[in-house]
Amino acid sequence: MRRASAESITTKIIPDKNRSTDEQDRLKRFELSISNFSELPELIHEATVAMGLLDEDGANKQAFARDVLSIEISGPGYPQLTLVDLPGLIHSGNKSQSETDVQLIHDLVDEYIANPRTIILAVISAENDYAGQIILKKARLVDPKGSHTLGIITKPGFLRAGSDNERAWLDLAANKDIYFGLGRHMVKNRADREVMTLRERNEVEMNFFSKGAYKDLPRDQLGIDSLYIRLSNLLVRHLERELPSLKRELDQMLADVQQKLKEAGVKRTTPGEQRQFLTAVGAEASEILKCGVQGQYEHPFFPTIATDKPVDAQDNHTRLRALVQFLNHDFARRMHEYGHKYAVEPKDRKDADKKDEQKSDYLGLNPKVMDWEEGTRWVLNILRELQPLDHQPTILGDIDAMGRIAMAHVENVAKACAQFTHGTISTTVPEDVASKIWSLKVDPRLRKQSHSAKDELRRVLKDNRGHLISYNP
């Protein structure tokens, strides 16, 4: 309902998001307007056909759909109010309504009333025992305190005056049983065979509530006219309570959208715009890469160093120069400790010192330790087998250990460079473009450079396995 200078009734269909794109477009085009409520049944019939619930002849095709039929009623006497009329809950299927339909209705009702910003109108009929009407249970499950639930009692004409049943319903109307924070409201429906205008219907309702036990109930809790006003006032108070949290959510949504717009970057539909875009992001990425290589970390890309964690920790991986220096020192230490096949202990080394320096292996490497006497005999035996002044590779022993340590170092540095470069691209380039730049350009180039470094290392190791002769006079 909307307040307007002229009366009008407009209908449109909001399609279910699970429909196909073509079906959604077709239903969105449905829009009809009428000027009199007497035309409303025909309008609803046309909308029902459009949604596929009826065929052109009016025969049922299916009982329910998840599409929303929006009826906007405008006029000078209407309050600002939006109502969502959900299908009545049913307990089991029959020949007209399948078990799938039953579950669809329950899911639909649960989806709407689960929203804490929704004012739940728990409609129950006095024609049946209220204890068995499942909407009361559903409402209390999602709103235990009843802070946003208003109970609506319909068809009080079925209650026999003065009966215990009428008294029980009046207690319910007075909120004495099954408490709802927003209270209860009672309206009288037209009988199935009653045909009358809205004005006549309202007059009959006012006359009914002016008699018997109903005349003692508060007037603002009876009738359709007071329900309009009550709902409008409830909605205003409800919005006042929800506005702070709604503002926070809207602020967060705005921040998310702005972030996505920033990530999307500038428009780039033409080749010129695309070149301009790539030039801009390339320049920014290049600046960050340069800072990382030179060890200048003033750019906002570089976070504060996590001093409580190692240099090679994930939190510090953006400081590339510091990380590579750390890996170089670690490589030198590993080479000193594990790069040789044999270790000869000094002559004056004590057993206690040997025990203190015992270490675990690295890459499966652990040099064989010999004491001074054993080492001396081994070296003398090797020298006797060599020609004077010849330096054969035999004296070097097995250089595989050095090769494995060096190869591991190359891989560690390559990994650090790739991780830093990937982080730079992910930060400076929108996600959809960053993945393409990385997979199509940068990652293949980094892999090629890594392979070249490993090939160069293999050539160095091959040279170290060759036979050398000294020509020093």
C-alpha positions as CSV (number, residue, x, y, z in Angstrom):
1,M,0.0,0.0,0.0
2,R,1.2,3.5,-0.9
3,R,-0.2,6.9,-0.3
4,A,-0.9,8.8,-3.5
5,S,-3.1,11.5,-4.9
6,A,-5.0,9.2,-7.2
7,E,-6.2,5.6,-6.6
8,S,-4.6,2.8,-8.7
9,I,-3.9,-0.9,-8.4
10,T,-0.8,-2.2,-10.3
11,T,0.3,-5.8,-10.5
12,K,3.7,-7.2,-11.5
13,I,5.5,-10.5,-11.0
14,I,8.9,-10.8,-9.3
15,P,10.2,-14.1,-10.7
16,D,11.9,-16.8,-8.7
17,K,15.7,-16.6,-9.1
18,N,15.9,-20.3,-9.9
19,R,13.9,-19.8,-13.1
20,S,15.8,-19.6,-16.4
21,T,16.8,-16.2,-17.7
22,D,14.2,-16.3,-20.5
23,E,11.4,-17.1,-18.0
24,Q,12.6,-14.4,-15.6
25,D,12.6,-11.8,-18.5
26,R,9.1,-13.0,-19.6
27,L,7.6,-12.7,-16.1
28,K,9.3,-9.3,-15.5
29,R,7.5,-7.9,-18.5
30,F,4.1,-8.8,-16.9
31,E,2.5,-5.6,-15.6
32,L,-1.2,-4.7,-15.4
33,S,-3.1,-1.9,-13.8
34,I,-6.7,-1.6,-12.8
35,S,-8.8,1.2,-11.2
36,N,-11.4,-0.9,-9.3
37,F,-11.1,-3.7,-6.8
38,S,-13.8,-5.6,-8.7
39,E,-11.3,-6.2,-11.5
40,L,-8.8,-7.7,-9.1
41,P,-9.9,-11.4,-9.5
42,E,-9.4,-11.2,-13.2
43,L,-6.0,-9.6,-12.8
44,I,-4.9,-12.3,-10.4
45,H,-6.1,-14.9,-12.8
46,E,-4.0,-13.5,-15.6
47,A,-0.9,-13.4,-13.3
48,T,-1.6,-17.0,-12.3
49,V,-1.6,-18.1,-15.9
50,A,1.6,-16.2,-16.6
51,M,3.3,-18.0,-13.7
52,G,2.2,-21.3,-15.1
53,L,-0.1,-22.3,-12.2
54,L,-3.2,-22.3,-14.6
55,D,-3.6,-22.9,-18.3
56,E,-5.5,-20.6,-20.6
57,D,-8.8,-22.5,-19.8
58,G,-8.3,-22.1,-16.1
59,A,-7.3,-25.7,-15.3
60,N,-4.7,-26.2,-12.6
61,K,-1.2,-27.1,-13.8
62,Q,0.5,-26.8,-10.5
63,A,-0.5,-25.7,-7.0
64,F,2.3,-23.3,-6.0
65,A,5.3,-21.4,-7.3
66,R,8.1,-19.4,-5.7
67,D,7.4,-16.3,-7.8
68,V,6.1,-13.3,-6.0
69,L,2.9,-11.6,-7.2
70,S,3.2,-7.9,-6.3
71,I,0.0,-5.9,-6.0
72,E,0.6,-2.2,-5.3
73,I,-2.5,-0.4,-4.1
74,S,-2.2,3.4,-4.1
75,G,-4.5,6.2,-3.0
76,P,-4.9,9.2,-0.6
77,G,-6.4,7.1,2.2
78,Y,-3.8,4.2,2.3
79,P,-0.9,4.0,4.8
80,Q,2.7,3.2,3.8
81,L,2.7,-0.5,4.3
82,T,4.0,-3.6,2.6
83,L,2.4,-7.0,3.3
84,V,3.6,-10.4,2.1
85,D,0.7,-12.9,1.9
86,L,2.2,-16.4,2.2
87,P,0.3,-19.6,1.3
88,G,-1.5,-21.3,4.2
89,L,0.5,-24.1,5.9
90,I,-0.8,-27.6,5.2
91,H,0.2,-30.8,7.0
92,S,0.0,-33.4,4.3
93,G,-0.5,-33.7,0.6
94,N,-3.6,-34.8,-1.3
95,K,-4.7,-35.1,-4.9
96,S,-4.5,-31.3,-5.4
97,Q,-1.4,-30.6,-3.4
98,S,1.6,-33.0,-3.5
99,E,4.1,-33.6,-0.7
100,T,6.5,-31.5,-2.8
101,D,4.0,-28.6,-2.6
102,V,3.7,-29.1,1.2
103,Q,7.5,-28.8,1.6
104,L,7.6,-25.8,-0.8
105,I,5.1,-23.9,1.4
106,H,7.0,-24.7,4.6
107,D,10.3,-23.7,3.1
108,L,8.8,-20.5,1.8
109,V,7.3,-19.6,5.1
110,D,10.5,-20.4,7.0
111,E,12.6,-18.3,4.6
112,Y,10.4,-15.2,5.2
113,I,9.9,-15.4,8.9
114,A,13.5,-16.2,9.6
115,N,14.4,-12.6,8.7
116,P,14.7,-10.7,12.1
117,R,13.6,-7.5,10.4
118,T,10.3,-9.0,9.3
119,I,7.1,-8.3,11.4
120,I,5.5,-11.8,11.5
121,L,1.7,-11.8,11.3
122,A,0.9,-15.2,12.7
123,V,-2.6,-15.7,11.3
124,I,-4.8,-18.3,12.9
125,S,-8.4,-19.3,12.4
126,A,-11.0,-19.5,15.2
127,E,-12.6,-22.2,13.2
128,N,-10.0,-24.7,14.5
129,D,-8.2,-25.3,17.8
130,Y,-5.4,-22.8,17.9
131,A,-3.1,-25.3,19.7
132,G,-2.9,-27.3,16.5
133,Q,-2.1,-24.4,14.1
134,I,1.6,-24.8,13.2
135,I,2.3,-21.2,12.5
136,L,2.3,-20.5,16.2
137,K,5.1,-23.0,16.7
138,K,7.1,-21.7,13.7
139,A,6.8,-18.1,15.0
140,R,8.1,-19.0,18.5
141,L,11.0,-20.9,17.0
142,V,12.4,-17.9,15.2
143,D,11.1,-15.3,17.6
144,P,11.1,-16.9,21.1
145,K,10.4,-13.5,22.9
146,G,7.7,-12.5,20.3
147,S,9.4,-9.2,19.9
148,H,8.5,-8.9,16.2
149,T,5.4,-11.2,16.0
150,L,1.7,-10.0,16.0
151,G,-1.0,-12.7,16.3
152,I,-4.0,-12.3,13.9
153,I,-7.2,-14.1,14.8
154,T,-9.7,-14.6,12.0
155,K,-13.2,-16.1,11.7
156,P,-14.4,-15.3,15.3
157,G,-18.0,-15.8,13.9
158,F,-17.5,-19.6,14.3
159,L,-17.3,-19.2,18.1
160,R,-20.5,-19.9,20.0
161,A,-21.3,-16.9,22.3
162,G,-20.6,-17.6,26.0
163,S,-18.9,-20.9,25.4
164,D,-15.7,-22.1,27.0
165,N,-14.1,-22.1,23.6
166,E,-15.0,-18.5,23.0
167,R,-13.5,-17.6,26.4
168,A,-10.2,-19.5,25.5
169,W,-10.0,-17.5,22.3
170,L,-10.6,-14.2,24.1
171,D,-7.8,-15.1,26.5
172,L,-5.6,-15.7,23.5
173,A,-6.7,-12.4,22.0
174,A,-5.8,-10.7,25.3
175,N,-2.3,-12.2,25.0
176,K,-2.8,-14.4,28.2
177,D,-1.8,-17.6,26.4
178,I,1.1,-18.0,24.0
179,Y,2.5,-14.6,24.6
180,F,3.5,-12.4,21.6
181,G,5.4,-9.2,22.3
182,L,3.4,-7.3,19.8
183,G,0.1,-8.7,21.1
184,R,-3.0,-9.9,19.1
185,H,-5.5,-8.5,16.7
186,M,-8.9,-9.9,15.7
187,V,-10.7,-9.4,12.4
188,K,-13.9,-10.9,11.0
189,N,-13.9,-12.4,7.6
190,R,-16.8,-12.6,5.1
191,A,-18.6,-15.9,4.9
192,D,-17.9,-18.0,1.8
193,R,-21.2,-17.1,0.2
194,E,-21.3,-13.4,1.3
195,V,-21.0,-11.0,-1.6
196,M,-20.5,-7.4,-0.5
197,T,-18.4,-4.3,-1.1
198,L,-15.4,-3.5,1.1
199,R,-17.4,-0.7,2.8
200,E,-20.3,-3.1,3.6
201,R,-17.8,-5.7,4.8
202,N,-16.2,-3.2,7.2
203,E,-19.6,-2.1,8.6
204,V,-20.6,-5.8,9.3
205,E,-17.3,-6.3,11.1
206,M,-17.7,-3.1,13.3
207,N,-21.2,-4.3,14.2
208,F,-20.0,-7.7,15.1
209,F,-17.3,-6.5,17.5
210,S,-19.7,-4.0,19.2
211,K,-21.7,-6.9,20.7
212,G,-21.2,-9.7,23.3
213,A,-17.8,-10.3,24.9
214,Y,-16.0,-8.5,22.0
215,K,-17.2,-5.1,23.1
216,D,-14.9,-5.3,26.2
217,L,-11.8,-5.7,24.0
218,P,-9.6,-2.7,23.2
219,R,-11.0,-1.0,20.0
220,D,-7.4,-0.7,18.5
221,Q,-7.1,-4.5,18.6
222,L,-10.3,-5.1,16.6
223,G,-11.2,-4.8,12.9
224,I,-9.4,-4.2,9.6
225,D,-9.3,-0.4,9.8
226,S,-7.5,-0.3,13.1
227,L,-5.2,-3.1,11.8
228,Y,-4.0,-0.7,9.0
229,I,-3.1,1.9,11.6
230,R,-1.6,-0.6,14.0
231,L,0.6,-2.1,11.4
232,S,1.8,1.2,10.2
233,N,2.7,2.3,13.7
234,L,4.4,-1.1,14.4
235,L,6.4,-0.7,11.2
236,V,7.6,2.7,12.2
237,R,8.8,1.6,15.7
238,H,10.3,-1.6,14.2
239,L,12.3,0.5,11.7
240,E,13.5,2.8,14.4
241,R,14.9,-0.2,16.3
242,E,16.4,-1.7,13.2
243,L,17.9,1.4,11.7
244,P,21.2,1.3,13.5
245,S,22.0,-2.3,12.5
246,L,20.6,-1.6,9.0
247,K,22.9,1.3,8.7
248,R,25.9,-0.8,9.7
249,E,24.9,-3.4,7.2
250,L,24.5,-0.8,4.4
251,D,27.8,0.7,5.3
252,Q,29.5,-2.7,5.0
253,M,27.7,-3.4,1.7
254,L,28.9,0.0,0.4
255,A,32.4,-0.7,1.5
256,D,32.2,-4.2,-0.2
257,V,30.9,-2.6,-3.4
258,Q,33.6,0.1,-3.4
259,Q,36.3,-2.5,-2.8
260,K,34.9,-4.6,-5.7
261,L,34.8,-1.5,-7.9
262,K,38.4,-0.7,-6.9
263,E,39.4,-4.3,-7.7
264,A,37.6,-4.2,-11.1
265,G,39.7,-1.1,-12.0
266,V,38.9,1.4,-14.7
267,K,36.7,0.7,-17.7
268,R,38.7,-1.2,-20.4
269,T,36.4,-2.1,-23.2
270,T,38.4,-0.7,-26.1
271,P,42.0,-1.7,-27.0
272,G,43.2,1.8,-26.0
273,E,41.6,1.6,-22.6
274,Q,43.0,-1.9,-22.1
275,R,46.5,-0.7,-22.9
276,Q,46.1,2.3,-20.6
277,F,44.9,-0.1,-17.8
278,L,47.8,-2.5,-18.3
279,T,50.3,0.3,-18.4
280,A,49.0,1.7,-15.1
281,V,48.8,-1.6,-13.2
282,G,52.2,-2.6,-14.7
283,A,53.8,0.5,-13.4
284,E,52.5,0.0,-9.9
285,A,53.5,-3.6,-9.8
286,S,56.9,-2.7,-11.2
287,E,57.4,-0.1,-8.4
288,I,56.5,-2.7,-5.7
289,L,58.8,-5.3,-7.2
290,K,61.7,-2.8,-7.4
291,C,61.1,-1.9,-3.7
292,G,61.1,-5.5,-2.7
293,V,64.4,-6.3,-4.6
294,Q,66.1,-3.2,-3.2
295,G,64.9,-3.7,0.3
296,Q,62.9,-0.4,0.5
297,Y,59.7,-1.2,2.3
298,E,58.0,2.2,2.5
299,H,55.3,1.3,0.0
300,P,51.8,0.6,1.6
301,F,52.1,-2.9,0.0
302,F,54.6,-3.9,2.7
303,P,53.1,-4.6,6.1
304,T,54.8,-4.0,9.4
305,I,57.4,-6.7,10.0
306,A,56.3,-9.5,12.3
307,T,59.3,-9.3,14.7
308,D,58.0,-12.2,16.8
309,K,58.3,-14.6,13.8
310,P,61.2,-15.9,11.6
311,V,62.3,-13.9,8.6
312,D,61.0,-16.7,6.3
313,A,57.6,-16.9,8.0
314,Q,54.5,-16.3,5.8
315,D,53.8,-13.0,7.5
316,N,57.2,-11.7,6.3
317,H,57.3,-13.0,2.8
318,T,56.8,-9.6,1.2
319,R,60.2,-8.4,2.4
320,L,62.0,-10.1,-0.5
321,R,65.5,-8.8,-0.1
322,A,65.6,-9.6,3.6
323,L,64.2,-13.0,2.9
324,V,66.7,-13.8,0.1
325,Q,69.6,-12.6,2.4
326,F,68.3,-14.9,5.1
327,L,68.1,-17.8,2.7
328,N,71.7,-17.1,1.5
329,H,73.0,-17.2,5.1
330,D,71.1,-20.3,5.7
331,F,72.6,-21.9,2.5
332,A,76.1,-21.0,3.7
333,R,75.4,-22.5,7.1
334,R,73.9,-25.7,5.6
335,M,76.9,-26.0,3.2
336,H,79.4,-25.6,6.0
337,E,77.6,-28.2,8.2
338,Y,76.5,-30.8,5.6
339,G,78.4,-30.1,2.3
340,H,81.3,-32.4,3.1
341,K,81.2,-36.2,3.2
342,Y,83.8,-36.6,6.0
343,A,84.4,-34.6,9.1
344,V,87.7,-34.9,10.9
345,E,87.6,-33.8,14.5
346,P,90.5,-31.5,15.8
347,K,93.2,-33.3,17.8
348,D,92.3,-31.6,21.1
349,R,88.5,-32.1,20.7
350,K,86.9,-33.5,23.8
351,D,84.2,-36.2,23.9
352,A,81.8,-33.9,25.7
353,D,82.2,-31.3,22.8
354,K,81.5,-34.0,20.3
355,K,78.3,-34.9,22.1
356,D,77.2,-31.3,22.2
357,E,77.6,-30.8,18.5
358,Q,75.7,-33.9,17.3
359,K,73.1,-32.7,14.8
360,S,70.3,-34.3,12.8
361,D,70.7,-34.8,9.1
362,Y,69.5,-32.3,6.4
363,L,68.1,-33.6,3.1
364,G,69.2,-37.0,4.2
365,L,72.8,-35.8,4.6
366,N,75.0,-36.3,7.7
367,P,78.8,-36.2,7.3
368,K,80.8,-39.2,8.6
369,V,82.7,-38.1,11.6
370,M,86.3,-39.3,12.2
371,D,88.6,-38.6,15.1
372,W,92.0,-37.0,14.4
373,E,94.0,-40.2,14.1
374,E,91.5,-41.9,11.9
375,G,91.2,-38.8,9.7
376,T,95.0,-38.5,9.4
377,R,95.4,-42.1,8.2
378,W,92.6,-41.6,5.6
379,V,94.2,-38.5,4.2
380,L,97.7,-40.0,4.0
381,N,96.4,-43.0,2.1
382,I,94.6,-40.8,-0.4
383,L,97.8,-38.6,-0.9
384,R,100.0,-41.7,-1.6
385,E,97.7,-42.6,-4.4
386,L,98.0,-39.2,-6.2
387,Q,100.9,-37.9,-8.3
388,P,102.8,-35.0,-6.8
389,L,101.2,-31.6,-7.6
390,D,98.1,-33.2,-9.2
391,H,94.8,-32.3,-7.8
392,Q,92.4,-35.1,-8.7
393,P,88.7,-34.9,-7.9
394,T,89.2,-38.0,-5.7
395,I,90.5,-35.8,-3.0
396,L,87.3,-33.9,-3.0
397,G,85.3,-37.0,-2.2
398,D,81.6,-37.0,-3.1
399,I,80.3,-33.6,-4.2
400,D,76.7,-34.8,-4.4
401,A,76.0,-33.3,-1.0
402,M,77.0,-29.8,-2.1
403,G,74.8,-30.2,-5.2
404,R,71.7,-31.2,-3.3
405,I,72.2,-28.3,-0.8
406,A,72.7,-25.8,-3.7
407,M,69.7,-27.1,-5.6
408,A,67.5,-26.8,-2.6
409,H,68.7,-23.2,-2.1
410,V,67.8,-22.4,-5.8
411,E,64.4,-23.8,-5.3
412,N,63.8,-21.9,-2.0
413,V,64.8,-18.6,-3.6
414,A,62.7,-19.3,-6.7
415,K,59.7,-20.0,-4.4
416,A,60.3,-16.8,-2.5
417,C,60.4,-14.8,-5.7
418,A,57.3,-16.4,-7.1
419,Q,55.4,-15.9,-3.9
420,F,56.4,-12.2,-3.7
421,T,55.5,-11.6,-7.4
422,H,52.2,-13.4,-7.1
423,G,51.3,-11.3,-4.1
424,T,52.2,-8.1,-5.9
425,I,50.1,-8.9,-8.9
426,S,47.1,-10.0,-6.7
427,T,47.3,-6.6,-4.9
428,T,47.7,-4.3,-7.9
429,V,45.5,-6.1,-10.5
430,P,41.8,-7.0,-10.4
431,E,41.2,-10.7,-9.6
432,D,39.8,-11.7,-13.0
433,V,42.8,-10.1,-14.8
434,A,45.4,-11.1,-12.2
435,S,44.7,-14.8,-12.7
436,K,45.2,-14.5,-16.5
437,I,48.4,-12.4,-16.2
438,W,49.8,-14.8,-13.7
439,S,49.0,-18.1,-15.5
440,L,49.7,-16.8,-19.1
441,K,52.7,-14.5,-18.6
442,V,54.4,-14.3,-15.3
443,D,54.3,-17.8,-13.9
444,P,55.7,-19.4,-17.2
445,R,58.5,-16.8,-17.2
446,L,59.4,-17.4,-13.6
447,R,59.4,-21.2,-14.2
448,K,61.7,-20.6,-17.2
449,Q,64.1,-18.5,-15.1
450,S,64.1,-21.2,-12.3
451,H,64.9,-23.9,-14.8
452,S,67.8,-21.7,-16.2
453,A,69.2,-21.3,-12.7
454,K,69.1,-25.0,-12.1
455,D,70.8,-25.7,-15.5
456,E,73.6,-23.3,-14.6
457,L,74.0,-25.0,-11.2
458,R,74.3,-28.3,-13.0
459,R,77.0,-27.0,-15.2
460,V,79.0,-25.7,-12.2
461,L,78.7,-29.0,-10.5
462,K,79.8,-30.8,-13.7
463,D,82.9,-28.6,-13.8
464,N,83.7,-29.5,-10.2
465,R,83.8,-33.2,-11.2
466,G,86.5,-32.6,-13.8
467,H,90.2,-33.5,-13.5
468,L,92.5,-30.5,-12.7
469,I,96.2,-30.0,-13.1
470,S,98.2,-27.2,-11.4
471,Y,100.8,-25.4,-13.6
472,N,102.1,-23.2,-10.7
473,P,105.9,-23.4,-10.9
